[in-house]
């Protein structure tokens, strides 16, 4: 199976920004965690990160053509206001899971709103980095 994990703005700053919220593990730790999961499950998992909305939209659109069979996305702050990313996600009929490291329901009011979740099959939040692995498991086990 070919999966794609997309990370939005500031995710590359894991271990640097707001450690009390996002933890002390850095972005490389997340990449290693996902790579190990791919090896264990014998599937191809590409990870893409960008701080630019257009680049994320381009990668989502590319997934339509490149054989991607499942998508895990942490849109970062774009979660709360990017209708452009929402529309790109809506174009894909593959399984899509929105992931957040922190519990967005227990944070600032604006973080409780997701414009992207309604076009995803599931939303996972508040599980830290292991939430990514849970999202991958949901897609692999077809628990949608």
Backbone as ProteinMPNN parsed JSONL, in Angstrom:
{"seq_chain_A": "XXXXXXXXXXXXXXXXXXXXXXXXXXXXXXXXXXXXXXXXXXXXXXXXXXXXXXXXXXXXXXXXXXXXXXXXXXXXXXXXXXXXXXXXXXXXXXXXXXXXXXXXXXXXXXXXXXXXXXXXXXXXXXXXXXXXXXXXXXXXXXXX", "coords_chain_A": {"N_chain_A": [[0.849, -1.184, 0.0], [0.455, 2.245, -0.698], [1.067, 5.072, 1.059], [0.576, 8.486, 2.087], [1.837, 11.024, 4.094], [1.127, 14.181, 5.145], [2.426, 17.128, 6.416], [1.763, 20.256, 7.782], [2.352, 23.806, 8.291], [4.979, 24.738, 10.497], [5.325, 22.245, 11.651], [7.759, 21.146, 11.145], [9.213, 22.274, 13.122], [8.999, 20.813, 15.409], [9.859, 19.899, 18.729], [11.13, 22.216, 19.108], [9.328, 24.375, 19.143], [6.873, 25.439, 21.469], [7.139, 23.325, 23.576], [5.762, 22.324, 25.768], [3.296, 21.814, 24.748], [3.607, 20.369, 22.331], [5.59, 18.539, 22.819], [8.96, 17.193, 23.285], [10.277, 15.77, 21.369], [11.899, 15.849, 18.224], [11.389, 16.809, 14.719], [12.705, 14.945, 13.131], [12.529, 12.696, 14.741], [9.823, 12.099, 14.489], [9.754, 11.518, 11.732], [11.386, 9.225, 11.692], [9.86, 7.489, 13.272], [7.595, 7.13, 11.647], [8.808, 6.03, 9.362], [9.771, 3.609, 10.401], [7.351, 2.392, 11.004], [6.321, 2.04, 8.422], [8.157, 0.154, 7.438], [7.642, -2.003, 9.186], [5.012, -2.589, 8.502], [5.231, -3.192, 5.879], [4.745, -1.324, 3.826], [4.692, 1.507, 1.643], [5.503, 4.674, 2.717], [5.333, 7.967, 2.223], [6.532, 11.064, 3.4], [5.637, 14.396, 3.544], [6.336, 17.791, 4.021], [5.406, 21.159, 4.424], [5.549, 24.692, 4.774], [3.96, 26.206, 3.289], [0.915, 26.993, 1.878], [0.076, 26.615, -0.838], [1.943, 24.724, -1.773], [1.227, 22.5, -0.291], [-1.352, 22.054, -1.255], [-0.697, 21.475, -3.922], [0.672, 19.045, -3.515], [-1.345, 17.416, -2.472], [-3.034, 17.343, -4.7], [-1.313, 16.049, -6.506], [-1.321, 13.535, -5.364], [-3.651, 12.441, -6.278], [-3.0, 11.47, -8.766], [-0.728, 9.838, -8.488], [-0.911, 7.262, -7.458], [-1.297, 7.089, -4.729], [-2.771, 5.637, -1.897], [-3.854, 6.159, 0.551], [-4.198, 8.818, 2.916], [-2.704, 10.737, 5.422], [-3.04, 13.628, 7.207], [-1.72, 16.463, 8.779], [-2.728, 19.451, 8.976], [-1.775, 21.603, 10.399], [-1.896, 25.01, 11.363], [-3.418, 25.662, 9.152], [-5.611, 24.068, 9.296], [-7.697, 25.438, 10.479], [-8.613, 27.424, 8.804], [-8.139, 27.115, 6.041], [-9.777, 26.909, 3.293], [-9.032, 26.284, 0.781], [-7.212, 24.121, 1.008], [-9.01, 22.359, 2.137], [-10.81, 22.03, -0.021], [-9.119, 20.8, -1.886], [-8.582, 18.385, -0.552], [-11.156, 17.332, -0.563], [-11.395, 16.526, -3.152], [-10.182, 14.083, -3.352], [-10.791, 10.604, -3.255], [-9.741, 8.635, -1.736], [-8.97, 7.003, 1.45], [-8.788, 9.331, 4.112], [-7.232, 10.867, 6.821], [-7.326, 13.235, 9.351], [-4.912, 14.549, 11.481], [-3.781, 15.581, 14.706], [-1.323, 16.595, 16.952], [-1.625, 17.687, 19.513], [-4.379, 18.043, 21.869], [-6.801, 19.444, 20.346], [-9.326, 20.167, 21.117], [-9.164, 21.081, 23.636], [-7.865, 23.451, 23.694], [-7.171, 26.827, 22.561], [-10.053, 28.708, 21.487], [-10.207, 29.117, 18.657], [-8.809, 26.957, 17.692], [-10.475, 24.835, 17.945], [-12.052, 24.655, 15.79], [-12.301, 23.069, 12.74], [-11.892, 23.269, 9.381], [-11.158, 21.413, 7.608], [-11.619, 18.82, 8.581], [-14.312, 17.89, 8.014], [-14.123, 16.85, 5.399], [-12.517, 14.739, 5.633], [-12.096, 11.292, 6.602], [-11.821, 10.657, 9.22], [-10.847, 12.073, 12.374], [-8.05, 12.455, 14.376], [-6.741, 13.301, 17.481], [-4.681, 14.696, 20.112], [-3.013, 12.593, 20.883], [-0.328, 12.773, 20.765], [2.806, 12.141, 19.065], [2.431, 9.347, 18.533], [-0.152, 9.315, 17.545], [-0.025, 9.596, 14.801], [0.779, 7.04, 14.021], [-1.435, 5.591, 14.807], [-3.316, 6.648, 13.049], [-2.294, 5.716, 10.618], [-2.597, 2.976, 11.057], [-5.421, 2.798, 11.119], [-6.051, 3.343, 8.453], [-4.66, 1.235, 7.138], [-5.924, -1.003, 8.21], [-8.385, -0.609, 7.301], [-10.467, 0.625, 8.797], [-12.475, 2.481, 8.501]], "CA_chain_A": [[0.0, 0.0, 0.0], [1.198, 3.503, -0.785], [0.463, 6.104, 1.899], [1.18, 9.81, 2.114], [1.642, 11.829, 5.3], [1.408, 15.594, 4.883], [2.521, 17.991, 7.592], [1.682, 21.667, 7.44], [3.29, 24.789, 8.829], [5.627, 24.669, 11.806], [5.558, 20.881, 12.128], [9.207, 20.943, 11.075], [9.783, 22.858, 14.336], [8.752, 19.966, 16.582], [11.005, 19.87, 19.632], [11.607, 23.595, 19.257], [8.207, 25.252, 19.487], [5.894, 25.07, 22.497], [7.419, 21.958, 24.016], [4.737, 21.886, 26.715], [2.128, 21.412, 23.958], [3.942, 19.43, 21.264], [6.599, 17.6, 23.271], [10.371, 17.517, 23.074], [10.826, 15.027, 20.228], [12.001, 16.728, 17.056], [10.752, 16.351, 13.491], [13.384, 13.714, 12.709], [11.968, 11.588, 15.525], [8.567, 11.754, 13.832], [10.083, 10.861, 10.464], [11.889, 7.883, 12.005], [8.716, 6.725, 13.765], [6.776, 6.793, 10.483], [9.594, 5.119, 8.519], [9.771, 2.299, 11.061], [5.999, 1.853, 10.829], [6.251, 1.593, 7.041], [8.924, -1.096, 7.33], [6.919, -3.047, 9.911], [3.758, -2.913, 7.803], [5.57, -3.482, 4.476], [4.072, -0.385, 2.939], [5.442, 2.705, 1.286], [4.944, 5.878, 3.33], [6.046, 9.208, 1.92], [6.198, 12.188, 4.273], [5.828, 15.697, 2.907], [6.081, 18.909, 4.937], [5.601, 22.488, 3.865], [4.978, 25.843, 5.47], [3.284, 26.982, 2.252], [-0.392, 26.446, 1.543], [0.049, 26.166, -2.229], [2.732, 23.497, -1.912], [0.414, 21.423, 0.283], [-2.41, 21.8, -2.234], [-0.069, 20.789, -5.057], [0.993, 17.65, -3.145], [-2.63, 16.708, -2.393], [-3.469, 17.096, -6.077], [-0.431, 15.025, -7.072], [-1.731, 12.245, -4.81], [-4.733, 11.942, -7.124], [-2.432, 10.834, -9.953], [0.5, 9.056, -8.277], [-1.154, 5.949, -6.875], [-1.469, 7.149, -3.276], [-3.958, 4.874, -1.505], [-4.338, 6.668, 1.825], [-3.571, 10.087, 3.274], [-2.74, 11.26, 6.783], [-2.659, 15.032, 7.1], [-1.752, 17.409, 9.891], [-2.65, 20.728, 8.28], [-1.296, 22.675, 11.267], [-2.815, 26.139, 11.475], [-4.33, 25.683, 8.004], [-6.809, 23.338, 9.723], [-8.738, 26.319, 10.988], [-9.097, 28.446, 7.875], [-7.797, 26.936, 4.634], [-10.796, 26.286, 2.455], [-8.336, 25.784, -0.406], [-6.759, 22.772, 1.348], [-10.246, 21.585, 2.299], [-11.326, 21.689, -1.347], [-8.194, 19.827, -2.48], [-8.845, 17.112, 0.12], [-12.468, 16.844, -0.998], [-11.236, 15.948, -4.49], [-9.638, 12.725, -3.237], [-11.737, 9.606, -2.751], [-8.99, 7.677, -0.916], [-9.115, 7.265, 2.886], [-8.065, 10.52, 4.589], [-7.353, 11.082, 8.262], [-6.71, 14.457, 9.878], [-4.207, 14.256, 12.737], [-3.211, 16.691, 15.479], [-0.517, 16.098, 18.071], [-2.247, 18.142, 20.76], [-5.837, 17.918, 21.943], [-7.297, 20.738, 19.875], [-10.594, 20.485, 21.779], [-8.853, 21.648, 24.958], [-6.983, 24.598, 23.491], [-7.843, 28.074, 22.253], [-11.32, 28.541, 20.762], [-10.029, 29.011, 17.21], [-8.261, 25.638, 17.353], [-11.554, 23.85, 18.018], [-12.72, 24.665, 14.497], [-11.542, 22.483, 11.632], [-12.599, 23.315, 8.1], [-10.698, 20.269, 6.827], [-12.125, 17.555, 9.127], [-15.515, 17.36, 7.357], [-13.827, 16.14, 4.148], [-11.676, 13.594, 5.996], [-12.883, 10.177, 7.114], [-11.661, 10.571, 10.672], [-9.931, 13.047, 12.975], [-7.365, 11.939, 15.566], [-6.031, 14.391, 18.138], [-4.334, 14.545, 21.52], [-2.267, 11.367, 21.16], [1.091, 12.997, 20.532], [3.313, 11.558, 17.82], [1.818, 8.049, 18.23], [-1.397, 9.508, 16.808], [0.267, 9.326, 13.391], [0.787, 5.585, 13.848], [-2.83, 5.166, 14.91], [-3.962, 7.027, 11.79], [-1.816, 4.765, 9.605], [-3.271, 1.704, 11.343], [-6.826, 2.893, 10.706], [-6.095, 3.2, 6.987], [-4.216, -0.098, 6.746], [-6.918, -1.992, 8.642], [-9.658, -0.215, 6.674], [-11.435, 0.821, 9.893], [-13.2, 3.735, 8.246]], "C_chain_A": [[0.887, 1.236, 0.0], [0.441, 4.591, -0.011], [1.252, 7.403, 1.805], [0.837, 10.476, 3.429], [2.043, 13.251, 4.943], [1.39, 16.35, 6.199], [2.576, 19.445, 7.149], [2.671, 22.527, 8.196], [3.71, 24.514, 10.267], [5.825, 23.258, 12.35], [7.033, 20.529, 12.071], [9.923, 21.519, 12.302], [9.419, 22.063, 15.594], [10.022, 19.895, 17.421], [11.593, 21.248, 19.876], [10.475, 24.483, 19.773], [7.311, 24.64, 20.561], [6.023, 23.618, 22.961], [6.371, 21.433, 24.989], [3.472, 21.404, 25.994], [2.463, 20.263, 23.029], [5.026, 18.422, 21.635], [8.009, 18.007, 22.879], [10.999, 16.743, 21.916], [10.827, 15.926, 18.999], [11.374, 16.079, 15.82], [11.401, 15.07, 12.961], [12.876, 12.5, 13.477], [10.645, 11.143, 14.919], [8.822, 11.016, 12.52], [10.552, 9.428, 10.69], [10.773, 6.963, 12.469], [7.86, 6.235, 12.59], [7.513, 5.815, 9.57], [9.602, 3.709, 9.099], [8.417, 1.621, 10.893], [5.835, 1.307, 9.411], [6.974, 0.277, 6.83], [8.177, -2.255, 7.982], [5.688, -3.52, 9.15], [3.977, -3.246, 6.327], [4.771, -2.603, 3.515], [4.964, 0.832, 2.715], [4.755, 3.916, 1.913], [5.851, 7.055, 2.998], [5.595, 10.271, 2.908], [6.578, 13.473, 3.556], [5.49, 16.772, 3.933], [6.311, 20.209, 4.194], [4.949, 23.521, 4.768], [4.132, 26.69, 4.526], [2.005, 26.283, 1.801], [-0.429, 25.877, 0.126], [0.81, 24.88, -2.448], [1.958, 22.294, -1.369], [-0.71, 21.055, -0.684], [-1.847, 21.048, -3.434], [0.196, 19.324, -4.726], [-0.284, 16.82, -3.013], [-3.116, 16.377, -3.804], [-2.607, 16.034, -6.754], [-0.829, 13.627, -6.599], [-2.859, 11.619, -5.627], [-4.185, 11.093, -8.273], [-1.335, 9.809, -9.673], [0.31, 7.7, -7.599], [-1.257, 5.931, -5.362], [-2.803, 6.494, -2.917], [-4.549, 5.308, -0.163], [-3.544, 7.884, 2.221], [-3.788, 10.391, 4.75], [-2.262, 12.693, 6.683], [-2.785, 15.746, 8.434], [-1.608, 18.786, 9.244], [-2.085, 21.873, 9.129], [-2.341, 23.776, 11.345], [-3.783, 26.238, 10.302], [-5.633, 24.944, 8.307], [-7.983, 24.278, 9.928], [-9.279, 27.31, 9.973], [-8.816, 28.192, 6.401], [-8.881, 26.153, 3.889], [-10.173, 25.741, 1.174], [-7.801, 24.367, -0.163], [-7.963, 21.855, 1.525], [-10.763, 21.13, 0.943], [-10.428, 20.678, -2.056], [-8.424, 18.443, -1.866], [-10.159, 16.504, -0.356], [-12.401, 16.19, -2.373], [-10.763, 14.507, -4.455], [-10.68, 11.774, -2.659], [-11.052, 8.516, -1.936], [-9.262, 7.955, 0.56], [-8.217, 8.427, 3.321], [-8.317, 10.679, 6.078], [-6.619, 12.357, 8.632], [-6.138, 14.132, 11.256], [-3.725, 15.542, 13.375], [-2.504, 16.107, 16.687], [-1.163, 16.452, 19.403], [-3.749, 17.897, 20.721], [-6.438, 19.274, 21.596], [-8.62, 21.13, 20.528], [-10.386, 21.134, 23.143], [-7.962, 22.873, 24.875], [-7.799, 25.849, 23.18], [-9.086, 27.816, 21.393], [-11.107, 28.347, 19.264], [-9.513, 27.645, 16.796], [-9.329, 24.542, 17.38], [-12.307, 23.731, 16.696], [-11.79, 24.06, 13.448], [-12.397, 22.567, 10.377], [-12.224, 22.118, 7.238], [-11.279, 18.935, 7.307], [-13.369, 17.032, 8.402], [-15.266, 16.626, 6.04], [-12.823, 15.008, 4.374], [-12.578, 12.514, 6.587], [-12.851, 10.082, 8.634], [-10.712, 11.673, 11.112], [-9.364, 12.419, 14.248], [-6.598, 13.101, 16.176], [-5.704, 14.026, 19.579], [-3.556, 13.295, 21.871], [-0.766, 11.536, 20.975], [1.518, 12.386, 19.206], [2.723, 10.178, 17.52], [0.472, 8.162, 17.505], [-1.216, 9.269, 15.315], [0.211, 7.824, 13.114], [-0.63, 5.031, 13.921], [-3.584, 5.477, 13.626], [-3.563, 6.064, 10.674], [-2.501, 3.413, 9.798], [-4.726, 1.712, 10.881], [-6.948, 2.706, 9.192], [-5.724, 1.783, 6.562], [-5.252, -1.168, 7.091], [-8.305, -1.695, 8.085], [-10.775, -0.092, 7.717], [-12.229, 2.108, 9.725], [-14.656, 3.446, 7.928]], "O_chain_A": [[1.944, 1.256, 0.63], [-0.67, 4.975, -0.376], [2.441, 7.408, 1.484], [-0.324, 10.492, 3.837], [3.163, 13.496, 4.494], [0.457, 16.226, 6.991], [3.34, 19.81, 6.255], [3.695, 22.045, 8.68], [2.911, 24.119, 11.117], [6.433, 23.089, 13.407], [7.509, 19.707, 12.854], [11.114, 21.273, 12.494], [9.517, 22.578, 16.708], [11.128, 19.836, 16.883], [12.448, 21.425, 20.744], [10.653, 25.245, 20.723], [7.035, 23.44, 20.536], [5.124, 22.801, 22.759], [6.116, 20.229, 25.034], [2.67, 20.669, 26.571], [1.711, 19.293, 22.935], [5.343, 17.539, 20.838], [8.221, 19.03, 22.228], [12.13, 17.027, 21.524], [9.877, 16.672, 18.762], [10.893, 14.947, 15.874], [10.718, 14.21, 12.406], [12.8, 11.401, 12.927], [10.369, 9.946, 14.842], [8.178, 10.007, 12.235], [10.155, 8.521, 9.959], [10.741, 5.788, 12.103], [7.454, 5.073, 12.547], [6.909, 4.872, 9.059], [9.457, 2.731, 8.367], [8.346, 0.413, 10.666], [5.271, 0.23, 9.223], [6.478, -0.61, 6.136], [8.086, -3.345, 7.418], [5.362, -4.707, 9.154], [3.024, -3.546, 5.607], [4.204, -3.079, 2.532], [5.863, 1.128, 3.502], [3.572, 4.158, 1.674], [6.997, 7.118, 3.444], [4.408, 10.369, 3.22], [7.685, 13.617, 3.035], [4.48, 16.677, 4.63], [7.272, 20.352, 3.438], [3.944, 23.26, 5.429], [3.646, 27.756, 4.904], [2.027, 25.121, 1.393], [-0.918, 24.766, -0.08], [0.377, 24.028, -3.224], [2.03, 21.2, -1.928], [-0.983, 19.875, -0.903], [-2.456, 20.089, -3.908], [-0.03, 18.452, -5.565], [-0.304, 15.65, -3.397], [-3.557, 15.258, -4.066], [-3.127, 15.205, -7.5], [-0.692, 12.653, -7.339], [-2.999, 10.396, -5.658], [-4.816, 10.126, -8.701], [-1.038, 8.986, -10.538], [1.289, 7.064, -7.209], [-1.301, 4.856, -4.764], [-3.828, 6.758, -3.546], [-5.635, 4.863, 0.208], [-2.358, 7.989, 1.909], [-4.907, 10.313, 5.259], [-1.191, 12.952, 6.133], [-3.802, 15.653, 9.122], [-0.492, 19.238, 8.99], [-1.932, 22.99, 8.635], [-3.54, 23.497, 11.388], [-4.854, 26.83, 10.434], [-6.645, 25.172, 7.644], [-9.122, 23.952, 9.592], [-10.285, 27.971, 10.23], [-9.228, 28.999, 5.568], [-8.891, 24.922, 3.864], [-10.726, 24.834, 0.551], [-7.922, 23.506, -1.033], [-7.931, 20.699, 1.105], [-11.118, 19.963, 0.776], [-10.924, 19.793, -2.752], [-8.455, 17.443, -2.583], [-10.256, 15.289, -0.532], [-13.265, 15.383, -2.717], [-10.928, 13.781, -5.435], [-11.366, 12.104, -1.692], [-11.706, 7.573, -1.49], [-9.741, 9.038, 0.897], [-7.046, 8.498, 2.948], [-9.457, 10.632, 6.541], [-5.454, 12.547, 8.282], [-6.804, 13.517, 12.088], [-3.314, 16.476, 12.687], [-3.034, 15.225, 17.362], [-1.238, 15.621, 20.309], [-4.315, 17.584, 19.673], [-6.564, 20.145, 22.457], [-8.998, 22.301, 20.498], [-11.324, 21.672, 23.732], [-7.371, 23.286, 25.872], [-8.985, 25.916, 23.503], [-9.153, 26.825, 20.665], [-11.76, 27.498, 18.657], [-9.749, 27.213, 15.668], [-9.097, 23.439, 16.886], [-13.104, 22.812, 16.509], [-10.646, 24.484, 13.291], [-13.491, 22.005, 10.319], [-12.895, 21.835, 6.245], [-11.416, 18.008, 6.509], [-13.473, 15.823, 8.191], [-16.117, 15.85, 5.605], [-12.34, 14.396, 3.421], [-13.695, 12.798, 7.02], [-13.742, 9.5, 9.252], [-9.883, 12.148, 10.335], [-10.109, 11.917, 15.089], [-5.883, 13.812, 15.47], [-6.35, 13.173, 20.186], [-3.443, 12.959, 23.05], [-0.016, 10.561, 21.021], [0.689, 12.143, 18.33], [2.527, 9.856, 16.348], [0.012, 7.187, 16.911], [-2.132, 8.8, 14.639], [-0.335, 7.39, 12.1], [-0.982, 4.111, 13.184], [-4.395, 4.673, 13.165], [-4.404, 5.648, 9.878], [-2.931, 2.782, 8.833], [-5.202, 0.73, 10.312], [-7.836, 2.001, 8.713], [-6.399, 1.193, 5.719], [-5.43, -2.128, 6.342], [-9.268, -2.415, 8.35], [-11.87, -0.626, 7.546], [-12.607, 2.745, 10.709], [-15.43, 4.372, 7.685]]}, "name": "protein", "num_of_chains": 1, "seq": "XXXXXXXXXXXXXXXXXXXXXXXXXXXXXXXXXXXXXXXXXXXXXXXXXXXXXXXXXXXXXXXXXXXXXXXXXXXXXXXXXXXXXXXXXXXXXXXXXXXXXXXXXXXXXXXXXXXXXXXXXXXXXXXXXXXXXXXXXXXXXXXX"}
